[in-house]
């Protein structure tokens, strides 16, 4: 069984490397810079999974769209994406500040992924998930989270980094969630979207 898993991961890795050149064809794809960010309270914005690049997201063997009850708090879209199983986790997004009218100048914001782990989630203790963020002025940050430590069947706001809007609202914030080092299979995560709010 272990040998079969390793061989499968090798084939998956080979295909994935080739696929990176064609990510627009392979991902659940509404280009992030074209997707609308919605206002959610004072100086808060959010986007659904339709505003994200999810590698393998258009293949229901790996990801599938699911319905999510709205709760009036962080869950506003009524849908999300459930990770069935992958060994190459890659989710990316872009916030174009000039196209966003709901953020204030000279203020620091924090980006959160809204996620939940099903009771039967697996593979999250095998390696940390890296959360990357690049600010409008090009500064890069990286955070590592052990997703295996999160409680099952509860929604979580997982911090993906922070950025500051200067005296003018311009530039892009690029962010991403990655686990591409271990190549162990993982699944059972539901991704609702991304929330940005003033840093407390």
C-alpha positions as CSV (number, residue, x, y, z in Angstrom):
1,X,0.0,0.0,0.0
2,X,2.8,2.4,0.9
3,X,4.6,1.7,-2.4
4,X,1.4,2.4,-4.3
5,X,1.0,5.7,-2.5
6,X,4.5,6.8,-3.2
7,X,4.2,5.9,-6.9
8,X,0.9,7.7,-7.1
9,X,2.5,10.8,-5.5
10,X,5.3,10.6,-8.0
11,X,3.0,10.6,-10.9
12,X,0.9,13.4,-9.3
13,X,4.0,15.5,-8.8
14,X,5.2,15.0,-12.3
15,X,1.8,16.1,-13.7
16,X,1.6,19.0,-11.3
17,X,5.0,20.4,-12.3
18,X,3.8,20.3,-16.0
19,X,0.5,21.8,-15.0
20,X,1.9,25.0,-13.5
21,X,2.4,26.4,-17.0
22,X,-1.3,25.9,-17.6
23,X,-2.7,26.8,-14.2
24,X,-5.5,28.9,-15.7
25,X,-6.8,25.8,-17.4
26,X,-6.5,23.6,-14.4
27,X,-7.9,25.8,-11.6
28,X,-11.3,26.7,-10.3
29,X,-10.8,30.0,-12.0
30,X,-12.3,33.4,-11.8
31,X,-9.2,35.5,-12.2
32,X,-8.6,37.2,-8.8
33,X,-8.0,40.7,-10.2
34,X,-11.3,40.5,-12.0
35,X,-13.4,39.2,-9.1
36,X,-15.3,41.6,-7.0
37,X,-14.5,42.1,-3.3
38,X,-17.6,42.6,-1.2
39,X,-17.9,45.0,1.7
40,X,-18.5,43.4,5.1
41,X,-18.8,46.0,7.8
42,X,-16.6,49.0,8.3
43,X,-13.4,48.7,6.3
44,X,-13.9,44.9,6.0
45,X,-14.0,43.1,2.7
46,X,-14.3,39.4,1.7
47,X,-14.2,37.3,-1.5
48,X,-15.5,33.8,-2.1
49,X,-13.6,30.9,-3.5
50,X,-14.6,32.1,-7.0
51,X,-12.0,34.8,-6.5
52,X,-9.2,32.3,-5.9
53,X,-6.9,30.2,-8.0
54,X,-7.2,26.7,-6.7
55,X,-4.8,24.2,-8.4
56,X,-6.8,21.1,-9.4
57,X,-9.9,22.9,-8.4
58,X,-11.8,22.1,-11.5
59,X,-11.4,18.3,-11.0
60,X,-14.0,16.8,-8.6
61,X,-11.7,14.0,-7.7
62,X,-9.7,16.6,-5.7
63,X,-12.0,19.5,-5.0
64,X,-15.8,20.0,-5.2
65,X,-18.2,22.9,-4.7
66,X,-20.3,22.6,-1.6
67,X,-23.2,24.5,-0.1
68,X,-22.6,26.4,3.2
69,X,-25.4,27.8,5.3
70,X,-25.1,31.6,5.8
71,X,-24.7,32.8,9.4
72,X,-24.4,36.6,9.0
73,X,-20.9,36.6,10.4
74,X,-18.0,35.3,8.3
75,X,-20.1,33.0,6.1
76,X,-21.8,35.2,3.5
77,X,-21.7,33.3,0.2
78,X,-23.7,30.1,0.8
79,X,-21.0,28.1,-1.0
80,X,-17.4,27.1,-0.8
81,X,-14.9,24.5,-2.0
82,X,-14.2,21.2,-0.2
83,X,-10.8,19.5,-0.5
84,X,-11.4,15.8,-1.2
85,X,-7.7,14.8,-1.5
86,X,-4.5,16.3,-2.9
87,X,-0.8,16.0,-2.3
88,X,-0.1,19.4,-3.8
89,X,-2.1,22.1,-2.0
90,X,-1.9,25.5,-3.8
91,X,-4.5,28.3,-3.4
92,X,-3.6,31.8,-4.6
93,X,-5.3,35.2,-4.8
94,X,-4.7,38.9,-5.6
95,X,-6.3,42.0,-4.1
96,X,-6.0,45.1,-6.4
97,X,-6.3,48.0,-4.0
98,X,-7.2,50.5,-6.7
99,X,-10.3,48.5,-7.5
100,X,-11.3,48.2,-3.9
101,X,-13.3,51.2,-2.5
102,X,-13.8,49.9,1.1
103,X,-10.4,50.2,2.7
104,X,-9.0,53.2,4.4
105,X,-5.7,54.9,3.9
106,X,-2.9,54.7,6.5
107,X,-4.3,51.6,8.1
108,X,-3.0,48.1,8.7
109,X,-5.1,45.1,7.7
110,X,-5.0,41.4,8.3
111,X,-6.0,38.7,5.9
112,X,-7.8,35.6,7.0
113,X,-8.7,32.3,5.3
114,X,-12.2,31.1,6.5
115,X,-11.8,27.3,6.7
116,X,-13.3,24.3,8.4
117,X,-12.0,20.7,8.9
118,X,-14.4,17.9,8.6
119,X,-14.5,15.2,11.3
120,X,-12.7,12.8,8.9
121,X,-10.1,15.3,7.8
122,X,-6.7,13.7,7.2
123,X,-3.1,14.4,6.4
124,X,-2.7,17.7,8.1
125,X,-0.3,16.6,10.8
126,X,2.3,15.4,8.2
127,X,3.6,18.9,7.3
128,X,3.0,22.6,8.0
129,X,0.9,24.7,5.6
130,X,2.7,27.8,4.5
131,X,0.7,31.1,4.1
132,X,2.5,33.7,1.9
133,X,1.7,37.3,1.5
134,X,3.3,40.0,-0.6
135,X,2.5,43.6,0.3
136,X,2.0,46.4,-2.3
137,X,5.5,47.7,-1.7
138,X,6.9,44.2,-2.3
139,X,7.6,43.0,1.2
140,X,7.2,39.3,1.6
141,X,5.9,37.4,4.7
142,X,5.5,33.7,5.4
143,X,3.6,32.0,8.2
144,X,3.5,28.2,8.9
145,X,0.5,26.6,10.5
146,X,-0.1,23.0,11.6
147,X,-3.6,22.5,10.4
148,X,-3.9,19.3,12.3
149,X,-4.2,21.3,15.5
150,X,-7.5,22.9,14.5
151,X,-10.7,21.6,16.0
152,X,-12.9,19.6,13.6
153,X,-16.3,20.7,12.4
154,X,-15.8,24.3,13.4
155,X,-15.1,27.4,11.3
156,X,-11.7,29.1,11.8
157,X,-10.2,32.4,10.8
158,X,-6.6,31.5,9.9
159,X,-4.3,34.5,9.6
160,X,-2.4,34.7,6.3
161,X,-0.5,37.9,7.0
162,X,-1.0,41.6,7.2
163,X,-0.4,44.7,5.1
164,X,-0.6,48.5,5.4
165,X,-2.5,50.8,3.0
166,X,-0.5,54.0,2.7
167,X,-1.5,57.5,1.9
168,X,-2.8,56.4,-1.5
169,X,-4.8,53.3,-2.2
170,X,-2.8,51.6,-5.0
171,X,-0.9,48.4,-5.7
172,X,-1.6,44.7,-5.3
173,X,-1.6,42.4,-2.3
174,X,-0.7,38.8,-3.4
175,X,-1.4,35.9,-1.1
176,X,-1.4,32.1,-1.1
177,X,-1.8,28.9,0.8
178,X,0.7,26.1,0.0
179,X,1.7,22.6,1.1
180,X,3.9,21.3,-1.6
181,X,6.8,19.9,0.3
182,X,5.7,16.6,1.9
183,X,3.5,15.4,-1.0
184,X,1.4,13.4,1.5
185,X,-2.2,13.2,0.7
186,X,-4.5,15.5,2.7
187,X,-8.2,16.2,2.6
188,X,-11.4,17.1,4.5
189,X,-10.9,20.9,4.5
190,X,-13.7,23.2,3.5
191,X,-12.6,26.7,2.2
192,X,-15.2,29.4,2.3
193,X,-13.2,32.4,1.2
194,X,-10.9,35.2,2.3
195,X,-11.7,38.0,4.8
196,X,-9.7,41.2,5.2
197,X,-10.3,43.4,8.2
198,X,-8.4,46.1,10.2
199,X,-5.7,44.6,12.4
200,X,-6.7,44.6,16.1
